[in-house]
Amino acid sequence: MKGRSRRRFLQGALGALGGSAAAAGLPRFPGRGNLQEDEGRGVWQGLLDRLGLHPKADFSGGFVGQQVERGHLLRDYRGAPAPSERRRTSVAIVGGGIAGLAAARALQRAGIEDYQLFELEDEAGGNSRGGVVGGYACPWGAHYLPTPGPYAEDVAELLTEYRLRREVGGKAEYDEMQLCHSPQERLYIAGGWQDGLLPVRGQDAAAFVDYRRFAELVAAANRPRAFTIPTASSRWDETLAALDGQSFRQWLDAQQLGAPALRWYLDYCCRDDYGAGIDHVSAWAGLHYFASRHGFTAPGQDSASSNELDRDDLLTWPEGNAWLARRLAVPQRERTQTGALVLRVEEGRQQVELDVLDLPSRRLVHWTAQRVILAAPLFVAARLLANPSSALLEAARSLPHAPWLVANLHIDSPLIEHQGNAPLSWDNVLYGSPGLGYVDAMHQSTRPYADATVLTYYTALGNDPSAGRHALLERPWAQWCEMVLADLEQAHPDIRSKVRRIELMRYGHAMAIPAPGVRGSAWLAALREPRGRVAHAHSDLSAYSVFEEAYHWGLRAGDAAAVALHRG
Amino acid sequence: MNSGDREGGEGSGQILRSAQDDTWTDAGAGDGAPAPHPMELVLLASVFVVAACGLIYELAAGTLASYLLGDSVLQFSTIIGTYLFAMGVGSWLSRFLDYQLPAHFLRIELLVGGVGGLMPAALFLLSAYAPSPFRWVLYGMVWGVGVLVGLEIPLVMRLLTRQYALKDLVSQVLTFDYLGALVVAIAFPLLLVPYLGLIRTGLLFGLLNTAVAVLALWLYRGQLIHLRAHVAAAAGTAVVLLAAFAGADRITSWAEDRFYADHVIYAATTPYQRIIITQGHAGHDDSVRLFLNGNLQFYAHDEYRYHESLVHPAMAGFGAPRRVLILGGGDGMAAREVLKYPSVESVTEVELDANMTRLFSQQPLLRRLNHDSLLSPKLKVINEDAFQWLQKRLDDPAAEPYDIIVIDFPDPSNFSIGKLYTTSFYALVDRNLSASGYAVVQTTSPLIARKSYWTVAATLEAVGLRIAPYHAHVPSFGEWGFIIAGHRPYHFPETLPEGLRFLSAPTLPLLFDFPPDMSRVPAEPNRLSNQVLVQTFDAEWGQLP
């Protein structure tokens, strides 16, 4: 690149020429046409790409993880054979997602040695699991963690322990290698990629007016201790309750925020964080998304504070939050039983009894525990408990869960990127798409060239959860692949010629949807209060699913159990 | 193409009869015999070939236009439109060809083969040598080939009317016409272009057109007046096309030579970059230039200025360095300068692209330029990504730090390379540097990319390194910048190695003086999470007139 002053006209001109000397010989003129950066690929492949001739490739794959049948064993359970073994433990933790792992961490930290964690799947981690596709580590669910805000001290402490965070002169610094590298986000809209996710390209003045008004409304709503992470730190009041009582769409209508680009963006944000769009989540949730973290900055808005203080830093890893989940799981290995289906939890006066089916051996073990932490979704807890409370039954009825599909696509060579467009980023979203876009699993790599990678494509099906679950169960792998490819093809016409493998993860009940009235409900408040020997610990208690909430409820339940045990 | 489908019947008998009347003298064929005559196949095969060739030229022109002019939808659309309209004109013109139909057909075939076949090669060369009239010549050639192709099918049909009933004629000819188009439309993107390339594909189909002409020549040899002239024309066309086919590589390199002003002596595409080495036509060693992805890396005539400036201020300033690490710089030029210090015990050269280090340690010309530095017993080449290699090294307890780390990466023109200019990367460099060691970074032009230059300075300082910025004039690059970084304050050396052509101990301090137009400007450190440098760099170089 040295000497660019002299030979600038060559920059990018011959540079991207590929192919053998014999096949080459297509000089390129700078500034004419949109020449691709197809370094490392044959010029003829580039030429075919250019012509939109993308020979379809064969790809392999299938469904992975999350064994639908296992969960449904519980649903269809009608009494089990006599237990073949009886065992005891002080604390039984049901569920090995982030909440269950956090509960185990709290017990261990408090010096409790005698506890047992039961996980249905073959690996702990819940929504924070990851895998390997085509040789590349990739997430199977949650894939990032925002740097913790002022109320998330527990998370900050965890990150410090993992050497991701340190305090220098009273200010938090994060390991730059694990912070999301630049460029972070881009949006495919009006035939090209723009930087950032808020639609700017091709938007009229009306959209920008609404952006500014929404930014003001978010800023106005953001009073101290109103929108906090974890939500348990929030002071719930009339204003929040009023927001919780209406859908986000109703609130936007009332504020006369109608710009289609803003509506799309907010709907996207809600689908991304809550699994369902603005019609299905409360206005509290819609505002919480922004007010709890970085606020909302309209483009062109001068926001020195937002740049200085709230730069939206987040931590991410190729395998997503599995990086965290695996670290949390390591110290629990001895006390974790995977492939363990808890069939029944019955609270007695002196102890709690559990029937646990070991799926590999099909043996039923009868456990007795002093305390039980139900680190499972509330609708599952309602099925497990012999005598569910009315609040729990209400939760099972009224707390909707969004189904999700996560597709990991192994791409054997980089997709064509057009000059003048925003380059491949960490999060790549398509405007107007039914999906949520894709994340590049190799984004955090430091390799100085584009190459094969895995793209993790997400779609939330929470707008009609039961139809979504039905589709997940019924639609064959090939049909889902076709839907994913058809969506991505709009922005990447060459994707079919480069995809080698597609693995699909189906979640029937991935995350709680903060539907109107759920967060402020009496039944959810009742379930958050510990009582008796069985405690709930799950992000469901916050009515939405993020690492920080699950971690908070897990730690709290673990701490409470430890205190109770120490008291005897 | 099984013509046995049409057994017996009027048509078949007619063909045989009229064929005998005209030129065919095969006495074995009898009236009413159901067996198809080879003549039929031959003529229909030529329709197939003619149709295939016609479409190939159209596709090749559209491909070239969209590739060279951009906007493929527009180019394809206008090329196809022009071509089809020209074919219509050709069909209309065919009415004016009355006598000597076989001779007309033969000449048109040769013209189509010659002009159409050479069109991709000609357009390539034109695009390199005379880009301004390219668009007009392109459309002119498309028009010409279109008119000629438009003449072909009417002529073939009129030649065949003597043998076919109209019903069969239209059906057969159009069937083979469209069949030829289908086969080619599929083969063009999947087989021809990938395996032959555009130039050779054009030439191959030019030869097929010529083959049809030769076939016609033979079939109608009895009717042609100037048989010898026709034979000579066909032979001439075939020879030209064959010669071009054999020299297709040469045509490609002519086009590339032109682009690089000099003669391209080496060109390769590696997984990471396109390597081009050129040399002046007189063949002097110091006229060699290396381009990576089209960007000049060194010009042998003045590269000593760049590499002396890159290496010696840090090396001589250190005193007697023993262990040296070079990141990037796979051409071995920096290593050549490093090896001028007898104190150096080991040099580690980390270059991502193995093709670069292999080339510069094997080619005699390039070995003369780097004084065989890559073959030095003191030097070890590691073909890995520098970022990952430095990171891995931290886990190796036996890894010793380096006295000098020379960082010679391409400029931060994209986010991938920008990672090698971040606080994270310099922190790794720092951890691999001895307590008294110096790193030196090539840092683009402080004159053209002033803020970029000082962004690198701020980035090095952000990880706790002291910096000593300097610059030098390298004619082929312009005013170029470097930064020495370390924990020990920088002191000017008393002496420099013997035999340097640019640097001298008394004048060295001048390089560390920054005139007002390059003096320091405030800049934010470049981090993986913001990559401000890439944006600054792009803006600054983009402002060039």
Interface residues (C-beta under 8 A of the other chain):
Chain A: M1 K2 G3 R4 S5 R6 R7 R8 L10 Q11 G12 A13 L14 G15 A16 L17 G18 G19 S20 A21 A22 A23 A24 G25 L26 P27 R28 F29 R32 G33 N34 L35 E39 G40 G42 V43 W44 Q45 L47 L48 R50 L51 G52 L53 P55 E176 M177 L179 C180 H181 S182 P183 Q184 D313 P423 T446 R447 P448 Y449 A450 D451
Chain B: T63 S66 Y67 L68 L69 G70 D71 S72 F76 F124 S127 A128 P131 P189 L190 V193 P194 G197 L198 I199 A248 D249 I251 T252 S253 A255 E256 F259 Y260 A267 A268 T269 T270 P271 Y272 Q273 R274 I276 F291 L292 N293 G294 N295 L296 Q297 F298 Y299 Y306 L352 D385 F387 Q388 Q391 F409 P410 D411 S413 N414 F415 S416 I417 G418 K419 L420 T422 T423 S424 F425 Q442 T444 S445 I448 V474 S476 F477 G478 W480 R527 L528 S529 N530 Q531 V534 W541 L544
